[in-house]
Amino acid sequence: MFKTIADPADCEVRSVIRFSNAKKVKPAEIHCQLVEIYGENVMTDGMVRKWVRQFNDGRTNVHDEARSGRPSVVNDGLVAKVNEKIRENSRFTIRMLFDEFPRISKTVFV
């Protein structure tokens, strides 16, 4: 049995996909291995296939590309605070989160 790894960085998962793809592992098997180590919510099979296609098309960067638009207010500190509030009260609602963190749009929480 393997030890699962919680909350991997996106670039870590993409690196595993890139490495496995270079070893000619099929996308379905890559997805199975990711789920085995990182858990059910790591990445969908379709997203694994998308990344395999991108790496096969010559992409080498595993990091997110810069996008235009409003910068995100979500950071590790905010995520930790939200997780703490949820642990304090498992019946915490999105409305309660919005009341607790009013500078953040409700759509960030859904």
Biopython code that builds the backbone (N, CA, C, O; Angstrom):
import numpy as np
from Bio.PDB.StructureBuilder import StructureBuilder

atoms = [
    (1, "MET", "N", (0.835, -1.187, 0.000)),
    (1, "MET", "CA", (0.000, 0.000, 0.000)),
    (1, "MET", "C", (0.875, 1.244, 0.000)),
    (1, "MET", "O", (1.953, 1.267, 0.595)),
    (2, "PHE", "N", (0.392, 2.271, -0.676)),
    (2, "PHE", "CA", (1.135, 3.514, -0.787)),
    (2, "PHE", "C", (0.597, 4.538, 0.199)),
    (2, "PHE", "O", (-0.561, 4.478, 0.610)),
    (3, "LYS", "N", (1.439, 5.459, 0.563)),
    (3, "LYS", "CA", (1.020, 6.596, 1.370)),
    (3, "LYS", "C", (0.492, 7.660, 0.418)),
    (3, "LYS", "O", (1.135, 7.978, -0.583)),
    (4, "THR", "N", (-0.671, 8.208, 0.725)),
    (4, "THR", "CA", (-1.217, 9.245, -0.142)),
    (4, "THR", "C", (-0.592, 10.590, 0.196)),
    (4, "THR", "O", (-0.181, 10.844, 1.328)),
    (5, "ILE", "N", (-0.533, 11.431, -0.807)),
    (5, "ILE", "CA", (0.012, 12.780, -0.666)),
    (5, "ILE", "C", (-1.153, 13.754, -0.805)),
    (5, "ILE", "O", (-1.821, 13.793, -1.838)),
    (6, "ALA", "N", (-1.390, 14.539, 0.241)),
    (6, "ALA", "CA", (-2.511, 15.481, 0.227)),
    (6, "ALA", "C", (-2.093, 16.820, -0.369)),
    (6, "ALA", "O", (-0.955, 17.261, -0.204)),
    (7, "ASP", "N", (-3.018, 17.448, -1.053)),
    (7, "ASP", "CA", (-2.857, 18.805, -1.581)),
    (7, "ASP", "C", (-1.577, 19.029, -2.381)),
    (7, "ASP", "O", (-0.782, 19.905, -2.042)),
    (8, "PRO", "N", (-1.372, 18.248, -3.433)),
    (8, "PRO", "CA", (-0.171, 18.482, -4.241)),
    (8, "PRO", "C", (-0.304, 19.770, -5.045)),
    (8, "PRO", "O", (-1.410, 20.181, -5.397)),
    (9, "ALA", "N", (0.811, 20.391, -5.327)),
    (9, "ALA", "CA", (0.813, 21.563, -6.203)),
    (9, "ALA", "C", (0.466, 21.103, -7.618)),
    (9, "ALA", "O", (0.810, 19.992, -8.021)),
    (10, "ASP", "N", (-0.211, 21.958, -8.358)),
    (10, "ASP", "CA", (-0.582, 21.620, -9.737)),
    (10, "ASP", "C", (0.644, 21.254, -10.562)),
    (10, "ASP", "O", (0.617, 20.309, -11.350)),
    (11, "CYS", "N", (1.724, 22.016, -10.370)),
    (11, "CYS", "CA", (2.924, 21.753, -11.159)),
    (11, "CYS", "C", (3.535, 20.398, -10.791)),
    (11, "CYS", "O", (4.174, 19.771, -11.636)),
    (12, "GLU", "N", (3.356, 19.936, -9.566)),
    (12, "GLU", "CA", (3.847, 18.618, -9.166)),
    (12, "GLU", "C", (3.108, 17.524, -9.932)),
    (12, "GLU", "O", (3.724, 16.593, -10.450)),
    (13, "VAL", "N", (1.792, 17.644, -9.996)),
    (13, "VAL", "CA", (0.985, 16.653, -10.711)),
    (13, "VAL", "C", (1.332, 16.678, -12.197)),
    (13, "VAL", "O", (1.463, 15.625, -12.821)),
    (14, "ARG", "N", (1.479, 17.859, -12.760)),
    (14, "ARG", "CA", (1.830, 17.964, -14.176)),
    (14, "ARG", "C", (3.215, 17.400, -14.453)),
    (14, "ARG", "O", (3.458, 16.836, -15.520)),
    (15, "SER", "N", (4.115, 17.550, -13.503)),
    (15, "SER", "CA", (5.459, 16.977, -13.656)),
    (15, "SER", "C", (5.396, 15.455, -13.699)),
    (15, "SER", "O", (6.104, 14.814, -14.475)),
    (16, "VAL", "N", (4.543, 14.892, -12.859)),
    (16, "VAL", "CA", (4.371, 13.435, -12.869)),
    (16, "VAL", "C", (3.800, 12.996, -14.222)),
    (16, "VAL", "O", (4.226, 11.988, -14.786)),
    (17, "ILE", "N", (2.844, 13.756, -14.728)),
    (17, "ILE", "CA", (2.254, 13.433, -16.036)),
    (17, "ILE", "C", (3.324, 13.513, -17.121)),
    (17, "ILE", "O", (3.423, 12.622, -17.964)),
    (18, "ARG", "N", (4.110, 14.560, -17.101)),
    (18, "ARG", "CA", (5.163, 14.733, -18.111)),
    (18, "ARG", "C", (6.175, 13.590, -18.049)),
    (18, "ARG", "O", (6.565, 13.044, -19.081)),
    (19, "PHE", "N", (6.594, 13.233, -16.843)),
    (19, "PHE", "CA", (7.558, 12.161, -16.642)),
    (19, "PHE", "C", (6.983, 10.824, -17.129)),
    (19, "PHE", "O", (7.636, 10.093, -17.873)),
    (20, "SER", "N", (5.763, 10.520, -16.703)),
    (20, "SER", "CA", (5.136, 9.250, -17.089)),
    (20, "SER", "C", (4.905, 9.189, -18.591)),
    (20, "SER", "O", (5.089, 8.139, -19.207)),
    (21, "ASN", "N", (4.505, 10.304, -19.182)),
    (21, "ASN", "CA", (4.294, 10.351, -20.623)),
    (21, "ASN", "C", (5.602, 10.108, -21.372)),
    (21, "ASN", "O", (5.615, 9.434, -22.402)),
    (22, "ALA", "N", (6.693, 10.651, -20.858)),
    (22, "ALA", "CA", (8.004, 10.428, -21.495)),
    (22, "ALA", "C", (8.395, 8.954, -21.439)),
    (22, "ALA", "O", (9.133, 8.465, -22.293)),
    (23, "LYS", "N", (7.893, 8.254, -20.425)),
    (23, "LYS", "CA", (8.165, 6.817, -20.299)),
    (23, "LYS", "C", (7.155, 5.991, -21.086)),
    (23, "LYS", "O", (7.137, 4.765, -20.984)),
    (24, "LYS", "N", (6.317, 6.661, -21.869)),
    (24, "LYS", "CA", (5.313, 6.027, -22.736)),
    (24, "LYS", "C", (4.199, 5.326, -21.952)),
    (24, "LYS", "O", (3.617, 4.349, -22.422)),
    (25, "VAL", "N", (3.916, 5.834, -20.761)),
    (25, "VAL", "CA", (2.788, 5.310, -19.990)),
    (25, "VAL", "C", (1.512, 5.902, -20.586)),
    (25, "VAL", "O", (1.461, 7.098, -20.873)),
    (26, "LYS", "N", (0.502, 5.090, -20.771)),
    (26, "LYS", "CA", (-0.752, 5.541, -21.374)),
    (26, "LYS", "C", (-1.488, 6.492, -20.417)),
    (26, "LYS", "O", (-1.397, 6.338, -19.200)),
    (27, "PRO", "N", (-2.219, 7.481, -20.971)),
    (27, "PRO", "CA", (-2.916, 8.456, -20.135)),
    (27, "PRO", "C", (-3.840, 7.832, -19.080)),
    (27, "PRO", "O", (-3.899, 8.317, -17.949)),
    (28, "ALA", "N", (-4.552, 6.773, -19.437)),
    (28, "ALA", "CA", (-5.453, 6.129, -18.471)),
    (28, "ALA", "C", (-4.667, 5.567, -17.288)),
    (28, "ALA", "O", (-5.111, 5.665, -16.144)),
    (29, "GLU", "N", (-3.514, 4.987, -17.556)),
    (29, "GLU", "CA", (-2.673, 4.447, -16.487)),
    (29, "GLU", "C", (-2.067, 5.577, -15.655)),
    (29, "GLU", "O", (-1.943, 5.452, -14.437)),
    (30, "ILE", "N", (-1.692, 6.671, -16.303)),
    (30, "ILE", "CA", (-1.177, 7.830, -15.568)),
    (30, "ILE", "C", (-2.241, 8.306, -14.587)),
    (30, "ILE", "O", (-1.948, 8.571, -13.422)),
    (31, "HIS", "N", (-3.482, 8.413, -15.068)),
    (31, "HIS", "CA", (-4.574, 8.855, -14.195)),
    (31, "HIS", "C", (-4.746, 7.899, -13.018)),
    (31, "HIS", "O", (-4.898, 8.346, -11.881)),
    (32, "CYS", "N", (-4.726, 6.615, -13.268)),
    (32, "CYS", "CA", (-4.860, 5.631, -12.182)),
    (32, "CYS", "C", (-3.751, 5.798, -11.146)),
    (32, "CYS", "O", (-4.005, 5.736, -9.943)),
    (33, "GLN", "N", (-2.536, 6.009, -11.610)),
    (33, "GLN", "CA", (-1.407, 6.190, -10.691)),
    (33, "GLN", "C", (-1.552, 7.482, -9.885)),
    (33, "GLN", "O", (-1.249, 7.509, -8.692)),
    (34, "LEU", "N", (-2.014, 8.546, -10.535)),
    (34, "LEU", "CA", (-2.224, 9.806, -9.826)),
    (34, "LEU", "C", (-3.266, 9.641, -8.720)),
    (34, "LEU", "O", (-3.066, 10.102, -7.596)),
    (35, "VAL", "N", (-4.374, 8.982, -9.047)),
    (35, "VAL", "CA", (-5.438, 8.761, -8.064)),
    (35, "VAL", "C", (-4.927, 7.904, -6.915)),
    (35, "VAL", "O", (-5.268, 8.144, -5.757)),
    (36, "GLU", "N", (-4.115, 6.913, -7.231)),
    (36, "GLU", "CA", (-3.572, 6.021, -6.206)),
    (36, "GLU", "C", (-2.721, 6.786, -5.187)),
    (36, "GLU", "O", (-2.768, 6.491, -3.992)),
    (37, "ILE", "N", (-1.954, 7.755, -5.654)),
    (37, "ILE", "CA", (-1.037, 8.485, -4.771)),
    (37, "ILE", "C", (-1.663, 9.765, -4.209)),
    (37, "ILE", "O", (-1.493, 10.069, -3.029)),
    (38, "TYR", "N", (-2.382, 10.513, -5.045)),
    (38, "TYR", "CA", (-2.879, 11.823, -4.627)),
    (38, "TYR", "C", (-4.347, 11.822, -4.213)),
    (38, "TYR", "O", (-4.820, 12.812, -3.654)),
    (39, "GLY", "N", (-5.072, 10.755, -4.467)),
    (39, "GLY", "CA", (-6.484, 10.690, -4.083)),
    (39, "GLY", "C", (-7.416, 10.974, -5.247)),
    (39, "GLY", "O", (-6.993, 11.394, -6.324)),
    (40, "GLU", "N", (-8.686, 10.734, -5.004)),
    (40, "GLU", "CA", (-9.718, 10.819, -6.042)),
    (40, "GLU", "C", (-9.858, 12.194, -6.693)),
    (40, "GLU", "O", (-10.223, 12.284, -7.865)),
    (41, "ASN", "N", (-9.575, 13.252, -5.957)),
    (41, "ASN", "CA", (-9.825, 14.598, -6.471)),
    (41, "ASN", "C", (-8.608, 15.242, -7.118)),
    (41, "ASN", "O", (-8.574, 16.460, -7.297)),
    (42, "VAL", "N", (-7.622, 14.450, -7.466)),
    (42, "VAL", "CA", (-6.378, 15.023, -7.981)),
    (42, "VAL", "C", (-6.579, 15.712, -9.327)),
    (42, "VAL", "O", (-6.243, 16.887, -9.475)),
    (43, "MET", "N", (-7.114, 15.007, -10.294)),
    (43, "MET", "CA", (-7.311, 15.545, -11.642)),
    (43, "MET", "C", (-8.163, 14.533, -12.398)),
    (43, "MET", "O", (-8.045, 13.328, -12.175)),
    (44, "THR", "N", (-9.011, 15.014, -13.280)),
    (44, "THR", "CA", (-9.851, 14.100, -14.047)),
    (44, "THR", "C", (-9.030, 13.404, -15.127)),
    (44, "THR", "O", (-7.955, 13.864, -15.511)),
    (45, "ASP", "N", (-9.558, 12.300, -15.598)),
    (45, "ASP", "CA", (-8.919, 11.567, -16.687)),
    (45, "ASP", "C", (-8.809, 12.446, -17.930)),
    (45, "ASP", "O", (-7.800, 12.410, -18.636)),
    (46, "GLY", "N", (-9.844, 13.231, -18.193)),
    (46, "GLY", "CA", (-9.830, 14.128, -19.350)),
    (46, "GLY", "C", (-8.738, 15.174, -19.268)),
    (46, "GLY", "O", (-8.114, 15.503, -20.276)),
    (47, "MET", "N", (-8.501, 15.704, -18.067)),
    (47, "MET", "CA", (-7.443, 16.707, -17.901)),
    (47, "MET", "C", (-6.063, 16.061, -18.065)),
    (47, "MET", "O", (-5.150, 16.675, -18.617)),
    (48, "VAL", "N", (-5.915, 14.831, -17.588)),
    (48, "VAL", "CA", (-4.644, 14.124, -17.793)),
    (48, "VAL", "C", (-4.392, 13.990, -19.291)),
    (48, "VAL", "O", (-3.285, 14.249, -19.764)),
    (49, "ARG", "N", (-5.417, 13.584, -20.032)),
    (49, "ARG", "CA", (-5.281, 13.434, -21.490)),
    (49, "ARG", "C", (-4.928, 14.774, -22.152)),
    (49, "ARG", "O", (-4.116, 14.821, -23.076)),
    (50, "LYS", "N", (-5.544, 15.856, -21.671)),
    (50, "LYS", "CA", (-5.252, 17.193, -22.214)),
    (50, "LYS", "C", (-3.778, 17.531, -22.002)),
    (50, "LYS", "O", (-3.115, 18.015, -22.920)),
    (51, "TRP", "N", (-3.260, 17.277, -20.792)),
    (51, "TRP", "CA", (-1.860, 17.582, -20.512)),
    (51, "TRP", "C", (-0.926, 16.686, -21.313)),
    (51, "TRP", "O", (0.121, 17.143, -21.771)),
    (52, "VAL", "N", (-1.285, 15.428, -21.488)),
    (52, "VAL", "CA", (-0.464, 14.529, -22.315)),
    (52, "VAL", "C", (-0.391, 15.074, -23.736)),
    (52, "VAL", "O", (0.680, 15.104, -24.342)),
    (53, "ARG", "N", (-1.540, 15.506, -24.268)),
    (53, "ARG", "CA", (-1.542, 16.081, -25.628)),
    (53, "ARG", "C", (-0.634, 17.305, -25.704)),
    (53, "ARG", "O", (0.134, 17.462, -26.653)),
    (54, "GLN", "N", (-0.730, 18.174, -24.692)),
    (54, "GLN", "CA", (0.101, 19.380, -24.705)),
    (54, "GLN", "C", (1.580, 19.031, -24.643)),
    (54, "GLN", "O", (2.385, 19.640, -25.348)),
    (55, "PHE", "N", (1.953, 18.064, -23.813)),
    (55, "PHE", "CA", (3.361, 17.663, -23.739)),
    (55, "PHE", "C", (3.802, 17.001, -25.045)),
    (55, "PHE", "O", (4.933, 17.198, -25.490)),
    (56, "ASN", "N", (2.924, 16.226, -25.652)),
    (56, "ASN", "CA", (3.251, 15.613, -26.948)),
    (56, "ASN", "C", (3.395, 16.659, -28.049)),
    (56, "ASN", "O", (4.127, 16.457, -29.018)),
    (57, "ASP", "N", (2.692, 17.775, -27.893)),
    (57, "ASP", "CA", (2.768, 18.870, -28.868)),
    (57, "ASP", "C", (3.960, 19.788, -28.629)),
    (57, "ASP", "O", (4.136, 20.777, -29.340)),
    (58, "GLY", "N", (4.780, 19.465, -27.632)),
    (58, "GLY", "CA", (6.000, 20.226, -27.417)),
    (58, "GLY", "C", (6.049, 21.080, -26.172)),
    (58, "GLY", "O", (7.077, 21.694, -25.886)),
    (59, "ARG", "N", (4.973, 21.134, -25.434)),
    (59, "ARG", "CA", (5.009, 21.932, -24.195)),
    (59, "ARG", "C", (5.980, 21.289, -23.214)),
    (59, "ARG", "O", (6.014, 20.067, -23.066)),
    (60, "THR", "N", (6.766, 22.125, -22.546)),
    (60, "THR", "CA", (7.695, 21.622, -21.539)),
    (60, "THR", "C", (7.441, 22.239, -20.174)),
    (60, "THR", "O", (7.871, 21.693, -19.158)),
    (61, "ASN", "N", (6.751, 23.366, -20.137)),
    (61, "ASN", "CA", (6.499, 24.075, -18.893)),
    (61, "ASN", "C", (5.339, 23.433, -18.146)),
    (61, "ASN", "O", (4.265, 23.245, -18.717)),
    (62, "VAL", "N", (5.541, 23.092, -16.873)),
    (62, "VAL", "CA", (4.486, 22.493, -16.060)),
    (62, "VAL", "C", (3.755, 23.531, -15.216)),
    (62, "VAL", "O", (2.816, 23.194, -14.495)),
    (63, "HIS", "N", (4.173, 24.779, -15.301)),
    (63, "HIS", "CA", (3.563, 25.841, -14.504)),
    (63, "HIS", "C", (2.447, 26.523, -15.280)),
    (63, "HIS", "O", (2.418, 26.481, -16.510)),
    (64, "ASP", "N", (1.526, 27.153, -14.550)),
    (64, "ASP", "CA", (0.436, 27.894, -15.173)),
    (64, "ASP", "C", (0.994, 29.038, -16.003)),
    (64, "ASP", "O", (1.987, 29.666, -15.635)),
    (65, "GLU", "N", (0.350, 29.293, -17.110)),
    (65, "GLU", "CA", (0.734, 30.434, -17.929)),
    (65, "GLU", "C", (0.034, 31.667, -17.387)),
    (65, "GLU", "O", (-1.080, 31.584, -16.871)),
    (66, "ALA", "N", (0.686, 32.795, -17.506)),
    (66, "ALA", "CA", (0.098, 34.050, -17.043)),
    (66, "ALA", "C", (-1.165, 34.340, -17.836)),
    (66, "ALA", "O", (-1.212, 34.142, -19.050)),
    (67, "ARG", "N", (-2.175, 34.807, -17.142)),
    (67, "ARG", "CA", (-3.441, 35.139, -17.796)),
    (67, "ARG", "C", (-3.786, 36.578, -17.489)),
    (67, "ARG", "O", (-3.419, 37.116, -16.444)),
    (68, "SER", "N", (-4.494, 37.190, -18.413)),
    (68, "SER", "CA", (-4.919, 38.565, -18.168)),
    (68, "SER", "C", (-6.142, 38.543, -17.262)),
    (68, "SER", "O", (-6.779, 37.505, -17.082)),
    (69, "GLY", "N", (-6.451, 39.667, -16.712)),
    (69, "GLY", "CA", (-7.626, 39.762, -15.859)),
    (69, "GLY", "C", (-7.265, 40.213, -14.469)),
    (69, "GLY", "O", (-6.111, 40.515, -14.165)),
    (70, "ARG", "N", (-8.254, 40.251, -13.655)),
    (70, "ARG", "CA", (-8.082, 40.702, -12.283)),
    (70, "ARG", "C", (-7.246, 39.696, -11.505)),
    (70, "ARG", "O", (-7.498, 38.494, -11.583)),
    (71, "PRO", "N", (-6.261, 40.168, -10.762)),
    (71, "PRO", "CA", (-5.441, 39.225, -10.006)),
    (71, "PRO", "C", (-6.250, 38.564, -8.885)),
    (71, "PRO", "O", (-7.153, 39.173, -8.312)),
    (72, "SER", "N", (-5.920, 37.350, -8.596)),
    (72, "SER", "CA", (-6.622, 36.598, -7.572)),
    (72, "SER", "C", (-6.277, 37.125, -6.187)),
    (72, "SER", "O", (-5.137, 37.503, -5.916)),
    (73, "VAL", "N", (-7.274, 37.144, -5.321)),
    (73, "VAL", "CA", (-7.037, 37.519, -3.928)),
    (73, "VAL", "C", (-6.804, 36.273, -3.074)),
    (73, "VAL", "O", (-6.510, 36.375, -1.884)),
    (74, "VAL", "N", (-6.937, 35.109, -3.684)),
    (74, "VAL", "CA", (-6.760, 33.857, -2.957)),
    (74, "VAL", "C", (-5.270, 33.576, -2.821)),
    (74, "VAL", "O", (-4.522, 33.600, -3.799)),
    (75, "ASN", "N", (-4.859, 33.310, -1.593)),
    (75, "ASN", "CA", (-3.477, 32.937, -1.328)),
    (75, "ASN", "C", (-3.470, 31.876, -0.234)),
    (75, "ASN", "O", (-4.522, 31.539, 0.310)),
    (76, "ASP", "N", (-2.306, 31.354, 0.086)),
    (76, "ASP", "CA", (-2.216, 30.284, 1.077)),
    (76, "ASP", "C", (-2.754, 30.717, 2.438)),
    (76, "ASP", "O", (-3.376, 29.922, 3.144)),
    (77, "GLY", "N", (-2.517, 31.972, 2.805)),
    (77, "GLY", "CA", (-3.001, 32.467, 4.087)),
    (77, "GLY", "C", (-4.518, 32.475, 4.164)),
    (77, "GLY", "O", (-5.100, 32.078, 5.173)),
    (78, "LEU", "N", (-5.156, 32.932, 3.087)),
    (78, "LEU", "CA", (-6.618, 32.964, 3.054)),
    (78, "LEU", "C", (-7.181, 31.544, 3.099)),
    (78, "LEU", "O", (-8.133, 31.276, 3.831)),
    (79, "VAL", "N", (-6.608, 30.655, 2.335)),
    (79, "VAL", "CA", (-7.063, 29.264, 2.321)),
    (79, "VAL", "C", (-6.958, 28.667, 3.720)),
    (79, "VAL", "O", (-7.868, 27.965, 4.160)),
    (80, "ALA", "N", (-5.867, 28.936, 4.420)),
    (80, "ALA", "CA", (-5.684, 28.421, 5.778)),
    (80, "ALA", "C", (-6.750, 28.979, 6.715)),
    (80, "ALA", "O", (-7.292, 28.248, 7.544)),
    (81, "LYS", "N", (-7.054, 30.275, 6.587)),
    (81, "LYS", "CA", (-8.074, 30.891, 7.443)),
    (81, "LYS", "C", (-9.451, 30.307, 7.177)),
    (81, "LYS", "O", (-10.203, 30.036, 8.113)),
    (82, "VAL", "N", (-9.787, 30.110, 5.902)),
    (82, "VAL", "CA", (-11.080, 29.526, 5.546)),
    (82, "VAL", "C", (-11.156, 28.095, 6.068)),
    (82, "VAL", "O", (-12.176, 27.707, 6.638)),
    (83, "ASN", "N", (-10.110, 27.309, 5.888)),
    (83, "ASN", "CA", (-10.101, 25.937, 6.398)),
    (83, "ASN", "C", (-10.277, 25.912, 7.910)),
    (83, "ASN", "O", (-10.979, 25.054, 8.445)),
    (84, "GLU", "N", (-9.644, 26.844, 8.587)),
    (84, "GLU", "CA", (-9.762, 26.925, 10.049)),
    (84, "GLU", "C", (-11.212, 27.198, 10.456)),
    (84, "GLU", "O", (-11.727, 26.566, 11.378)),
    (85, "LYS", "N", (-11.867, 28.134, 9.774)),
    (85, "LYS", "CA", (-13.268, 28.451, 10.082)),
    (85, "LYS", "C", (-14.167, 27.235, 9.842)),
    (85, "LYS", "O", (-15.084, 26.975, 10.621)),
    (86, "ILE", "N", (-13.904, 26.501, 8.776)),
    (86, "ILE", "CA", (-14.716, 25.323, 8.466)),
    (86, "ILE", "C", (-14.488, 24.238, 9.516)),
    (86, "ILE", "O", (-15.434, 23.562, 9.919)),
    (87, "ARG", "N", (-13.243, 24.067, 9.961)),
    (87, "ARG", "CA", (-12.958, 23.072, 11.005)),
    (87, "ARG", "C", (-13.629, 23.450, 12.331)),
    (87, "ARG", "O", (-14.062, 22.574, 13.080)),
    (88, "GLU", "N", (-13.713, 24.743, 12.614)),
    (88, "GLU", "CA", (-14.368, 25.209, 13.843)),
    (88, "GLU", "C", (-15.858, 24.898, 13.817)),
    (88, "GLU", "O", (-16.450, 24.585, 14.850)),
    (89, "ASN", "N", (-16.466, 24.986, 12.627)),
    (89, "ASN", "CA", (-17.901, 24.774, 12.502)),
    (89, "ASN", "C", (-18.163, 24.080, 11.174)),
    (89, "ASN", "O", (-18.159, 24.721, 10.123)),
    (90, "SER", "N", (-18.390, 22.774, 11.217)),
    (90, "SER", "CA", (-18.564, 22.022, 9.972)),
    (90, "SER", "C", (-19.855, 22.386, 9.238)),
    (90, "SER", "O", (-20.039, 21.997, 8.085)),
    (91, "ARG", "N", (-20.736, 23.117, 9.883)),
    (91, "ARG", "CA", (-21.976, 23.561, 9.234)),
    (91, "ARG", "C", (-21.845, 24.979, 8.679)),
    (91, "ARG", "O", (-22.840, 25.640, 8.382)),
    (92, "PHE", "N", (-20.621, 25.421, 8.548)),
    (92, "PHE", "CA", (-20.338, 26.747, 8.009)),
    (92, "PHE", "C", (-20.897, 26.834, 6.594)),
    (92, "PHE", "O", (-20.660, 25.939, 5.783)),
    (93, "THR", "N", (-21.634, 27.898, 6.288)),
    (93, "THR", "CA", (-22.207, 28.072, 4.956)),
    (93, "THR", "C", (-21.379, 29.067, 4.148)),
    (93, "THR", "O", (-20.538, 29.780, 4.696)),
    (94, "ILE", "N", (-21.622, 29.106, 2.861)),
    (94, "ILE", "CA", (-20.941, 30.075, 2.006)),
    (94, "ILE", "C", (-21.305, 31.485, 2.455)),
    (94, "ILE", "O", (-20.460, 32.381, 2.445)),
    (95, "ARG", "N", (-22.557, 31.684, 2.847)),
    (95, "ARG", "CA", (-22.970, 33.005, 3.337)),
    (95, "ARG", "C", (-22.152, 33.387, 4.572)),
    (95, "ARG", "O", (-21.710, 34.530, 4.691)),
    (96, "MET", "N", (-21.950, 32.449, 5.481)),
    (96, "MET", "CA", (-21.169, 32.720, 6.687)),
    (96, "MET", "C", (-19.715, 33.028, 6.323)),
    (96, "MET", "O", (-19.089, 33.892, 6.937)),
    (97, "LEU", "N", (-19.186, 32.326, 5.335)),
    (97, "LEU", "CA", (-17.816, 32.617, 4.891)),
    (97, "LEU", "C", (-17.736, 34.025, 4.327)),
    (97, "LEU", "O", (-16.790, 34.763, 4.602)),
    (98, "PHE", "N", (-18.738, 34.392, 3.534)),
    (98, "PHE", "CA", (-18.756, 35.730, 2.957)),
    (98, "PHE", "C", (-18.835, 36.792, 4.057)),
    (98, "PHE", "O", (-18.165, 37.823, 3.985)),
    (99, "ASP", "N", (-19.658, 36.529, 5.071)),
    (99, "ASP", "CA", (-19.754, 37.466, 6.196)),
    (99, "ASP", "C", (-18.434, 37.571, 6.942)),
    (99, "ASP", "O", (-18.063, 38.650, 7.403)),
    (100, "GLU", "N", (-17.724, 36.455, 7.064)),
    (100, "GLU", "CA", (-16.445, 36.421, 7.778)),
    (100, "GLU", "C", (-15.321, 37.088, 6.969)),
    (100, "GLU", "O", (-14.410, 37.693, 7.534)),
    (101, "PHE", "N", (-15.404, 36.965, 5.634)),
    (101, "PHE", "CA", (-14.373, 37.504, 4.739)),
    (101, "PHE", "C", (-15.040, 38.417, 3.702)),
    (101, "PHE", "O", (-15.111, 38.057, 2.527)),
    (102, "PRO", "N", (-15.531, 39.597, 4.120)),
    (102, "PRO", "CA", (-16.329, 40.436, 3.220)),
    (102, "PRO", "C", (-15.568, 40.998, 2.024)),
    (102, "PRO", "O", (-16.200, 41.382, 1.040)),
    (103, "ARG", "N", (-14.255, 41.063, 2.066)),
    (103, "ARG", "CA", (-13.511, 41.636, 0.937)),
    (103, "ARG", "C", (-13.423, 40.665, -0.241)),
    (103, "ARG", "O", (-12.909, 41.010, -1.305)),
    (104, "ILE", "N", (-13.926, 39.460, -0.039)),
    (104, "ILE", "CA", (-13.844, 38.438, -1.067)),
    (104, "ILE", "C", (-15.214, 38.201, -1.683)),
    (104, "ILE", "O", (-16.208, 38.079, -0.966)),
    (105, "SER", "N", (-15.267, 38.136, -2.982)),
    (105, "SER", "CA", (-16.507, 37.888, -3.693)),
    (105, "SER", "C", (-17.060, 36.524, -3.330)),
    (105, "SER", "O", (-16.298, 35.584, -3.104)),
    (106, "LYS", "N", (-18.387, 36.408, -3.273)),
    (106, "LYS", "CA", (-19.014, 35.118, -2.977)),
    (106, "LYS", "C", (-18.641, 34.064, -4.014)),
    (106, "LYS", "O", (-18.563, 32.878, -3.694)),
    (107, "THR", "N", (-18.413, 34.486, -5.236)),
    (107, "THR", "CA", (-18.116, 33.515, -6.288)),
    (107, "THR", "C", (-16.786, 32.809, -6.059)),
    (107, "THR", "O", (-16.565, 31.736, -6.620)),
    (108, "VAL", "N", (-15.902, 33.372, -5.262)),
    (108, "VAL", "CA", (-14.623, 32.715, -4.951)),
    (108, "VAL", "C", (-14.884, 31.469, -4.128)),
    (108, "VAL", "O", (-14.138, 30.494, -4.226)),
    (109, "PHE", "N", (-15.935, 31.486, -3.316)),
    (109, "PHE", "CA", (-16.212, 30.388, -2.405)),
    (109, "PHE", "C", (-16.981, 29.248, -3.048)),
    (109, "PHE", "O", (-17.118, 28.193, -2.428)),
    (110, "VAL", "N", (-17.481, 29.409, -4.245)),
    (110, "VAL", "CA", (-18.257, 28.330, -4.854)),
    (110, "VAL", "C", (-17.520, 27.646, -5.959)),
    (110, "VAL", "O", (-18.047, 26.715, -6.568)),
]
sb = StructureBuilder()
sb.init_structure("model")
sb.init_model(0)
sb.init_chain("A")
sb.init_seg("    ")
for serial, (resi, resn, name, xyz) in enumerate(atoms, 1):
    if name == "N":
        sb.init_residue(resn, " ", resi, " ")
    sb.init_atom(name, np.array(xyz, "f"), 0.0, 1.0, " ", f" {name:<3s}", serial, name[0])
structure = sb.get_structure()
